[in-house]
């Protein structure tokens, strides 16, 4: 189980070049294949440039749900495991 919710250079995400969807997550020494994209929220216009835009993804990988946040300006990803009942996009990362 991942509880990584802080920006970390240890979270690497491979995306599909044509669609921009996450395909693989590498974190905490593990490699997870994304099997489903549940939700996506583009927040590129929601923040001032000083804070930077971001994009949120809720994905399934290895039978678990994860919230991935791409901090576009900083070129970083954050990762947090979600439980089955927790809404994916309701809480800001």
N, C-alpha and C positions, 0 to 999 in steps of 0.2 A: 504494500500500500504506500502510495506517495503522499506526503504531507508537505510538499514543497510549494510554498505560496510566495516566496520571496524571489525577486529577480536573481537569477543565477546563471553563470556561464555554463553550468553543467546541464542545462535543459537545451537540447538541440532538437529541432523539428524539421523534417524533410517534407516539402510540399509538392504537390503536383504542379508542374510547370504550366500546364494549360488552364487549370481551374483555380489554383491557389489553395486548394484544400490540403489540410495536413494528411500525410500518409504514414509517417513513422515518427515516433517520439523516442528520444534517448535521454534518460535521466537516471541518476542514482545507480549507474552501472548496468541498467537494464534497457532493453530495446523492445518497444511495443509497436505492433502494427495496428494502425487505425483501421477499424472495420466499418465504422458508420459515423457520419456527421449528423448529429441530432439538431443542432442549432448554430446560427451564426449571427453576430451583430457587429455591424461596421460603425465604429465610433470615431471615424476620422474627422468629422466635422463637429464633434461634441466638446472638444477640449481646445483651450488656447495653445498656441505653438510652444509656449514655455513648458507645458506639461506633456505635450506630445499626443498624437493620435494613437489609437489602439484598435485592435480587432479581437473579438471574443469568439471562441469556438467551444461547443460542447460536443465531445466525441466519445465513442466507445472503442476501447482497445483491450484486448485480452479479457473480454467479459466484464469490464468495469467502465464506469463513466468518469470522464475527466473534463475539467474546464481548462482550456488553453487560452492564454492571453498573449497576443503579440503586441509588444510595445514598439510600434513602428519606428518612431524617431530614434529610439535607443538600439534598435535591432536586437531586442531580447525577447525571450519567451518566459512565461511563468506557467506553472503546472500545479493543479490541485485536483485531488481525487474527490468525487462527489458520491454521496450515497444514492440509492435508487429513488428515494422520495424527494430529495433536494432539488429545487428548481435550478436549472443550469445557468440562466443568464440573469436571474433576479438580483444576485449580490455582485457588487462591483469587485473587481480584482485588485 
